[in-house]
Amino acid sequence: GAVSATDNVLTEADANQDVSATAVIYPNVGDDQYAQLYWNGVEATGVRVPLNNTSTEIAFTIPWDVVRDGGNGAAIPVSYLVGHTLNENVYHSGPREVDVSGIRIVLPEPAFQNLDPTFDVLNCPSLRVHNGALHAEIKVPGGDSRLAGKELTFIYQGWTNSSGNVAIPDTSDSFTYTPNEDEARDGFIVRLPYESALSETRQAWGSIHFTVDIDGAPAAPSERHLVDVEV
């Protein structure tokens, strides 16, 4: 990586910068041969190195976009194939496993539903009955297939002020939800029980956000939705 000192490890410090990779040259390299990089099993567009009989190593410069598209993972396979411009015969190297944790994942932002249309607050009419109990409904927008089958942890917190930086004691709550493929694509609703931290918030402010692990690494928490609570 551009910053990381450890070979075959890419961290957030390396993000948005080119990555370098080298391989020892193979015996009897000839003119008009080339080496094409593969990242996480996908041909890396534009990362092809021309070779000739004087080449002493294979050196790739890999744009960060290639790394980003491959995602995070503790053992991302990176390999290359060697070919010749005059025919389709190719030889593929074995993979090198690379530990990638530098891909920033932007999660969809959850939002409280049924807010008062006049005052834009979460009040008693905002609540809905589900399985015989009152809940606040929270919608997560669709469009991120990475959430399918992943356990999301939703975190509610009550706050004394509209900036949401002074927590109210005993007004924290959390629950989990695992969306399926359809929900990850189209969006889905989760429910925060009223008879919990929400009822204790009373007349103050409350926020909701969620966390999730993707590709073996914790994603940055979603943006939180902070609302005026009047319950």
N, C-alpha and C positions, 0 to 999 in steps of 0.2 A: 504493500500500500504506500500511498504518498507520505504517510506519517508513521504508521505502525512499524515498530522495529522488529517484530517477529514475522518470519517468513510464513506464508500460507495462512495468515490471519488478517482479516479486514474488519475494522471497527468504525464507529461513527466519526472518528477523527479523519478517516480516509475518504469520507463521503464527498461526492461531486468533484473528485480529482482522478486523473488517470492512474491505472494500476499497471505495474510492470511484471512480466513473467518471462523466464528464460528456461531453455532446455539445452542440454549438451547436444552438439551436432551428431548425427548418426554417420556411420561409415559410408564411404563412397557416394557422398552427396554429389549431385550433378547439376549442370546448368539447366535452367528453366524449370526447376522443381519449386515447390512452394509448401508452406506449412499453414494450415487453416485451424484457428482456435475454435474449440467448443466449450461453452460455459453451461454447466448444469444440463448437459445433453442437447443443447441447442447451438447451431452454428452461429458464431458471433459475427454479425454483419460488419464488414470492413476490417476485420482483424485477420488479415492474411499477409504472410511475410514471404517475399520472393527469395529464393536460395540459388546458389551456384557453387561451383567446385572450390571456391576459396572461402566459403562460409565457415566460421569457427564456432558459432552458436546460433540458436534460434531465439530471437528476442521479440516478444509481443508487447505492444502498448495497447492497453484495454481501456476503452472509455468507461466511465462510471455507469453510463446507461446500461451497458451489458451486464454489469454486476447487479444493478438495481432490478433489472428485469428477471434475473435469476432468483431473487429473494434471499432472505436470511436462511441460515442453516449451519449446523455444526460440521457438516461434511459435504459441501457442495462439490461435485466432481468437475474437474477441469482437465481437458485433454486436447490433443490436436491430431490432425491427420496430415500426411504428406502425400502430395500428388505431383503430376507432371502436366504441363500445359498441352501436351500433344495427345494424351489419352486419358481414360477415366480410371486407371488403376490407382488405388489409394491404399495407404497403410495407416492404421489408427494406433496412436499411443495408448498406453494404459492411463487411468485417471489419477490425478493428484487431488486429494481432498482438501478443500479450503474452508476454514471456519469464518463465516460471514455473519456479522451482527450489526453492520453499519447502515442497513436500509431503514430509513425512517418511515414508519407506517402511519398514515393519517387515517384515523377512524371516523366513521360517520358520527354526527353529533345527535345525541338523543334529545327529545323535547317533550315537556309536559303537554298534555292535550286538554281540550275542553276548558281553556282559560276563559274567564269572564270577558265577554266581547266588548264591554264598555271600559272596564278598568284594567284589563289584561293581568288579572291576578288569579291565583289558584285558590278557589274558595269552595264552600260546601257543594254548590251546584256543579262544580267541576268533577266531583267524585262519581264513580260508577260502581254498581253492585256486581260482584263476580263471586260465584260460589257462596252466596249468602252474606258476603262481607263487603265493606266499602274499600275501594282502591282508587288511587290516582293512576291514570293511564299515561304511559310514556311511549312515544313512537321513535323507532330507530329507522332512518331512511334506508332504502335498498341500494343495490349497486355495488356491493363489495362481496364478491364470492368467497373471499378468504374467511369470512365469518361462519360459513356453513359448517356445521358439526363441531364448532368450537364453543367451549364454555365461557360465556361472558359473565363477568362479575359487575353488577350495578351497585353503585355506592351513593346513598342519599346522606345529606348533611344539612342541618338547620343552622342558620346564621343570624346574628343580631343586627346586621347592617346590610345595606344594599350593595356594598362592595364584595360581600361574601368572604371576609377575611377574619371575622371574629366568630368562632364556633359557639353554638349554644350547647352546654353540657347535656348529655343523654339524648341527643337528637341525631345520632348516626345510625344508619341501618344499611344492610347489604343483602343482596339475593343474587342468584345465578339464573341464567337462561341460555339454552343452546338452540340457536335457530337452525332450521333445515335449509336445503338449497333454495327452495322457493322463497322462504322468508328473507334469506340473505340477498336474493335478487330483487324482490319486490318491496321489502320493508316489513316490519312487524311491530306488534304492541307488546310491551311488558307492563306489569302492574305492581305498584308499590302499595302495600297495605296501609290503610289509614290508621288502624289501631297499632301504631308503632311510633317511630320517631316523628312521623308526619303530624300526628295528633298533638305531640308534645311541642311542636314548633309554634303552634297557635297563631299569633299574629307577628310574623317576622319574615324571614326569607329562607328559601330552601333551594338546594341544587342537586342535580343528578348527573352522573357520568358513569362510564364503564371502562373496564380494563379487560385485556385478553392476551393470551400468548399465541403468536403466529409464527410458523416455521421454526418452532423451538426457542423463540426469543420473546420476551415481553414487549408488546407494542407500547408506544407512548400512550398515556390515558387519552380517552376522547375528550373533546371540549365539553365543559359542563354547561348545563342549562340552569341559570339562576333566576328564580321567580319570586315575586311577592306572594307570600302565603297568608291567607286570611281564613283560617279554619277554627 
